[in-house]
Every structure is written in structure tokens, then in C-alpha cells.
């Protein structure tokens, strides 16, 4: 086997004679691929690569190229997390604040209302720092609250018919006055007043349905004069003198115990008088 070189051959061509002999260098006809006009019409032998074929690159060393940056970026990435590549934030731009949600708007409204009430009523001010218009506004609000309490309570509540009525009336009046002059918290004091009114309704409902509770809260009545006869034991028991009894009789239009059929010390502390038939 010998190697021949000729013009038009890109590489060495080996020519073997079947009889084992060959002649010296001589021009060979050009290969069929040289006359082909297009790669599709070239013979298969001409499409083989000339020279050694490079080995394929291992998959471990290959780096796939992606024209788009992935959306799921780590939190510590300089580009931020989950930023679209088509909407890149300019370098040095201020962060975009999210739109306020419903709770944020509600909180802003409550803050505005709190500031308004604080300015109008002086909720955070000391009693000596309250201004004239703040005291006037407090008096108006307390008066409206007291009227609502009267509507919620029984009609006999402020008539002070018994000890419970007197006690709760004094407590409510004292509390409301402290709310006006600023010596106590404003809205908590109003809440205490409404709670006392509801307490009175509950206790009154219970006293009507239970004789024991009614007698415990309101006490018992006592007969002071029976058929013109004064009862000294009852006077001593209730710490009444004879002069006190005569005063109560005169206020009822009676000048003598003999003209009284019955005089009773009621549970509210008043003396009721029933005159005799001839008086």
C-alpha cells in the first residue's frame, strides 16, 4: 500500500492495486462530491468528515444557556426574589410600596376618630389642663348619656323609693360628675353608669319574683298608730320619737293621733296616714 498525493485531494489517498503493483504519482479523477452542486446531491462518501472526528463533550461539562432569567430566585439575590426579567427595577430606584388593604384603611380611620375625640373632649389631658370648650363638650355628652340611662331604667329608679334606688342614684351622679371634671376616665365612667342601670333592672326583676329578696333590699313596713293608739315599741325600734310622729301627722293634715285609724311607716321611710271616719 502506498500513499498518493494529488491536486484536488484534501487528504492523503491510499490506493492499493489488487495485483500488488502500482505506478508512481499520477492524477486521479476528481471525486464525485467535487462535481455536486448541493450537499443534498453529493454522495454519502463525500459527506463524511475529513480527518479525525473530535470526541463528544461530556454532559457534565456542558452549560445550557437560557435567555430568560428564572423567576424563582433566592431571597438574598441582588435582583430580589421572583422578579420578572421583563420588568427589572432600575438601579437605585425606591422600593414600590404595596397598595393599602382594608385593615390598613380601617386603622387610619380609627386613628383619625381618636384624634378628633381627644381634641374635642381632652381625653388625655389632666383635669387642670382641660379647656372651656372641652368641659362644655363633656357636659353635653354626659347629659345625653344620662337621658339614655333614664330611659333604660325604671320610672321609679330616680324617685328613690327604697335604699337601693338611693344608693345607685348617688353612685351614678358621683361618677358622671367625675367624668365632666376630668378626674376619672371619660368613656369608662359612662360605661359604669350604664352598668349600674342594668344592675338595678336585674335586681328589681328579682325582687318582684322573690319575697325574700324584696324584703332584704327594701325592708318591712311598721304600724305606728292602730285605731288611735300609738305603738311605742315600733317607735323605739325604728328610732322615732313622739315629736317626729306628730310632725308627720301634721304634714298629713291631722292634729291628733286619736283621729288616725292607722299610721304606717312604709319601706321608703315615709309615714302614711289613714284617717278615722269621724275625722
C-alpha positions in Angstrom: 0.0 0.0 0.0 1.3 3.4 -0.9 0.1 6.9 -0.3 -0.5 9.2 -3.2 -0.8 13.0 -3.2 -2.5 14.9 -5.9 -4.1 18.2 -6.6 -7.7 18.5 -5.5 -7.4 15.9 -2.7 -7.8 17.4 0.8 -6.1 14.5 2.5 -3.9 11.5 1.7 -5.4 8.9 -0.5 -4.4 5.2 -0.3 -4.6 3.2 -3.5 -4.0 -0.5 -3.4 -3.5 -2.5 -6.6 -5.2 -5.9 -6.5 -2.1 -7.4 -8.1 0.2 -5.7 -5.5 1.8 -3.3 -8.0 1.2 0.4 -8.6 2.6 3.1 -10.7 4.1 6.4 -9.4 2.2 9.6 -8.8 -0.5 10.2 -11.3 -3.6 12.4 -11.4 -6.8 10.7 -10.4 -10.2 11.9 -11.4 -11.8 14.3 -9.1 -14.2 12.8 -6.6 -17.9 12.8 -7.2 -18.5 15.3 -4.4 -16.5 18.0 -6.3 -19.0 18.0 -9.1 -22.0 18.1 -6.9 -23.8 21.4 -6.8 -25.5 20.9 -3.5 -24.9 18.9 -0.3 -28.2 17.0 -0.9 -26.9 15.7 -4.3 -23.5 14.7 -3.0 -22.7 11.0 -2.4 -22.7 9.7 1.1 -18.9 9.1 1.0 -18.3 12.8 0.3 -20.4 13.8 3.4 -18.0 12.0 5.7 -15.8 14.4 7.8 -12.2 14.6 6.7 -9.6 14.0 9.4 -10.1 12.8 12.9 -13.5 13.3 14.5 -13.4 15.1 17.8 -14.7 13.3 20.8 -18.1 14.4 22.1 -18.2 16.8 25.1 -19.3 15.1 28.3 -22.7 16.2 29.6 -21.1 17.2 32.9 -19.1 20.0 31.3 -21.9 21.4 29.2 -23.7 24.5 30.3 -27.2 25.1 29.0 -27.8 28.7 28.1 -31.1 30.3 28.9 -32.0 33.6 27.5 -34.5 34.2 30.3 -33.6 34.6 34.0 -35.6 32.2 36.2 -38.3 33.7 38.2 -37.7 31.8 41.4 -34.6 33.5 42.8 -33.3 33.1 46.3 -34.2 35.7 48.9 -30.6 37.0 49.2 -30.3 37.5 45.4 -29.2 41.1 44.4 -32.1 41.1 41.9 -34.7 40.3 44.6 -37.0 37.3 44.7 -39.4 36.4 42.0 -38.8 39.4 39.8 -39.9 39.2 36.2 -37.0 39.7 33.8 -39.1 42.0 31.6 -39.8 44.4 34.5 -36.5 45.0 36.0 -36.3 47.7 38.7 -33.7 50.4 37.8 -30.6 50.5 40.0 -31.1 52.9 42.9 -34.9 53.1 42.5 -37.0 53.4 45.6 -39.0 50.2 46.5 -42.6 50.3 45.5 -45.0 50.4 48.4 -47.9 47.9 48.3 -51.4 49.3 48.0 -53.1 49.8 51.3 -55.5 47.0 52.2 -58.8 47.2 54.0 -57.4 46.7 57.6 -54.9 49.5 57.0 -57.6 51.9 55.8 -59.7 51.0 58.9 -56.8 51.6 61.2 -56.3 55.0 59.6 -60.0 55.9 60.1 -59.9 54.8 63.8 -56.7 56.9 64.4 -58.4 60.0 62.8 -61.6 59.5 65.0 -59.4 59.0 68.1 -57.5 62.2 67.4 -60.8 64.1 66.9 -62.3 62.9 70.2 -59.1 63.6 72.0 -59.1 67.2 70.8 -62.8 67.7 71.5 -63.0 66.1 74.9 -59.4 66.2 76.1 -59.3 62.5 76.8 -55.5 62.5 77.5 -55.4 65.9 79.3 -55.1 66.4 83.1 -58.1 67.8 84.9 -56.4 71.2 85.4 -55.4 71.3 81.7 -59.0 71.0 80.4 -60.1 73.9 78.3 -63.6 75.6 78.4 -64.8 74.1 75.2 -63.7 70.6 76.3 -65.6 70.9 79.6 -68.7 72.1 77.7 -68.4 69.2 75.3 -68.1 66.7 78.2 -71.2 68.2 79.9 -73.2 67.8 76.7 -72.1 64.2 76.1 -72.8 63.3 79.8 -76.2 64.9 79.7 -77.2 62.8 76.6 -75.9 59.7 78.3 -77.9 60.4 81.5 -81.1 60.8 79.5 -80.4 57.4 77.8 -79.9 55.9 81.3 -83.3 57.3 82.4 -85.0 55.7 79.5 -83.3 52.3 80.2 -84.1 52.4 83.9 -87.5 52.1 85.6 -89.5 55.2 86.2 -89.2 54.7 90.0 -85.4 54.5 89.8 -84.7 58.2 90.3 -87.8 58.6 92.6 -85.6 56.9 95.3 -88.4 54.8 96.7 -86.0 52.5 98.6 -82.5 52.2 99.8 -81.2 50.5 96.6 -82.6 53.4 94.5 -80.9 56.0 96.7 -77.6 54.2 96.7 -77.4 53.6 92.9 -78.6 57.2 92.2 -75.8 58.6 94.4 -73.1 56.4 92.7 -74.2 57.3 89.2 -74.4 61.0 90.0 -71.0 61.0 91.5 -69.5 59.0 88.6 -71.0 61.3 85.9 -69.7 64.4 87.7 -66.2 63.0 87.7 -66.5 62.3 84.0 -67.3 66.0 83.4 -64.5 67.5 85.5 -61.9 65.0 84.2 -60.9 63.4 87.5 -61.9 60.0 86.0 -61.6 58.3 82.6 -64.4 59.6 80.4 -65.8 56.6 78.5 -65.1 54.0 81.2 -67.1 56.2 83.6 -70.1 56.3 81.2 -69.8 52.6 80.9 -70.0 52.2 84.7 -73.2 54.3 84.7 -74.9 52.1 82.1 -73.8 49.0 84.0 -75.4 50.3 87.3 -78.7 51.0 85.5 -78.7 47.4 84.1 -77.9 46.1 87.6 -80.8 48.0 89.1 -83.2 46.5 86.5 -81.9 43.0 87.2 -82.2 43.4 91.0 -85.7 44.9 90.7 -86.8 42.0 88.5 -85.5 39.5 91.0 -87.1 41.4 94.0 -90.5 41.3 92.3 -90.4 37.5 91.9 -88.8 36.7 95.3 -90.3 38.0 98.6 -87.1 37.2 100.4 -85.0 39.4 98.1 -87.6 42.1 98.1 -87.7 42.2 101.9 -83.9 42.1 102.0 -83.5 45.1 99.7 -86.5 47.2 100.7 -87.2 46.1 104.3 -90.6 45.8 106.0 -93.4 48.3 106.9 -94.3 49.0 110.5 -97.6 50.1 112.1 -97.1 53.2 114.3 -100.7 54.0 115.2 -103.5 51.5 115.3 -107.1 52.7 115.9 -105.8 55.9 117.5 -103.3 54.1 119.8 -99.6 54.9 119.4 -97.3 51.9 119.4 -94.2 52.9 121.5 -92.3 49.6 120.7 -92.4 50.4 117.0 -91.3 54.0 117.6 -88.3 52.7 119.6 -87.5 50.0 117.0 -87.3 52.5 114.2 -85.7 55.3 116.2 -88.7 57.6 116.0 -89.7 60.0 118.8 -93.2 61.1 119.6 -92.4 64.6 118.2 -91.3 63.0 114.9 -94.6 61.2 114.7 -96.6 64.3 115.5 -94.7 66.2 112.8 -95.6 63.6 110.2 -99.3 63.7 111.2 -99.4 67.5 110.9 -97.9 67.2 107.4 -100.8 64.9 106.5 -103.4 67.3 107.9 -104.0 65.6 111.2 -103.5 67.3 114.6 -104.1 64.3 117.0 -103.3 60.6 116.9 -106.9 59.9 118.1 -108.2 60.9 114.7 -106.0 58.3 112.9 -107.2 54.9 112.2 -103.8 53.7 111.1 -100.4 55.3 110.6 -97.7 53.1 108.9 -94.0 53.6 108.4 -93.6 52.5 104.8 -90.5 50.8 103.3 -89.4 54.0 101.7 -89.2 55.9 105.0 -92.4 57.9 104.7 -95.4 57.7 107.1 -98.8 57.0 105.5 -101.9 58.1 107.4 -105.4 56.7 107.2 -107.9 59.0 109.0 -110.8 57.8 111.1 -114.3 58.0 109.8 -115.3 61.0 112.0 -112.0 63.0 111.4 
